[in-house]
Amino acid sequence: MNFLEERILKDGIVKSGNVLKVDSFLNHQMDISLMEEIGREFKRRFQDKPITKVLTIEASGIGIAVFVAKEFGVPMVFAKKSKSINIDGDLFVAEVESFTHKNKNQVVVSKRFLNADDHVLIIDDFLANGCALQGLISIAEMAGATVEGLGIVIEKGFQIGGRVIRNLGYRLESLAIVDAMDGETGKITFREQ
Ligand code: 5GP
């Protein structure tokens, strides 16, 4: 069992609706030593790739992506959620359905911060149905950038996102894959990796 799986078993809470709550160490209060370890682990896994930018989506991806970008010594860019319907021509835009809030958001990245010379590592906290990652992939592709890989902290392997992204041919690395979780007993089962 790796450092993250141990922490999930210790402090993760299984909620109804297939939601795993990890807000005591990952996406509300953040354990900075753990974040540093996550950053180092993604660097180790993607060290063979010529990464020039780390791309994520607000809000909960940002804190993690910062530590990954620091390891690579490159900028971190986050897609912003935009309420405005009048999107101007200087932005790459994708539509993303939120797993936790069940609403659709347009997410945008300025054309100034992503271009065809970029080699992008996409980072997010969770992977469920894959909408967030697909939105980020489409933004990177609109820019003509190369998606070198995707790094996820917690993949819920019983939801379809991981299969969809891997079937598209992308290299997807998840630090922990939850294959089953039981809202009544709180039991969490990880995939052997
Ligand atoms: P997807 O787009 O893959 O369906 O969902 C991924 C996004 O939804 C992530 O950015 C994450 O913020 C949120 N999310 C999905 N599942 C969970 C979960 O079990 N717990 C938490 N805290 N966030 C989740």
Boltz pocket constraint, residues with backbone or C-beta under 6 A from the ligand:
constraints:
  - pocket:
      binder: B
      contacts: [[A, 18], [A, 19], [A, 20], [A, 21], [A, 22], [A, 27], [A, 60], [A, 97], [A, 98], [A, 99], [A, 100], [A, 124], [A, 125], [A, 126], [A, 127], [A, 128], [A, 129], [A, 130], [A, 131], [A, 132], [A, 133], [A, 156], [A, 161]]
      max_distance: 6.0
